Amino acid sequence: IDQGNIETAYMEPQFSQQVIDRLTRIYKRFSKDSPGMQMTKADVEEWLTLINGRVGRGTEFRNAAKYMGWKEPPTDPDEKKEDRPPIVIP
């Protein structure tokens, strides 16, 4: 891994091997029952509950839902946030 200089690190950030190893261990922990290290919906919900206290809140939840196929519906600028449909994990 090229640690580079500060400009390189900012423009092209790279994880150190230690960080990659730790993330791999964490991912394996949550994808334990899935072939090919792919997290199932149940795996993702377990992870979200651990890091956010429950499913349905937080940036991690919104990103997980998007990566798993949730599409944000077109929004009306006059529509209130509480009137929008909820985000769900498909």
Secondary structure, 3 states (H helix, E strand, C coil): CCCCCHHHHHHCCCCCHHHHHHHHHHHHHHCCCCHHHCCCHHHHHHHHHHHHCCCCCCHHHHHHHHHCCCCCCCCCCCCCHHHCCCCCCC
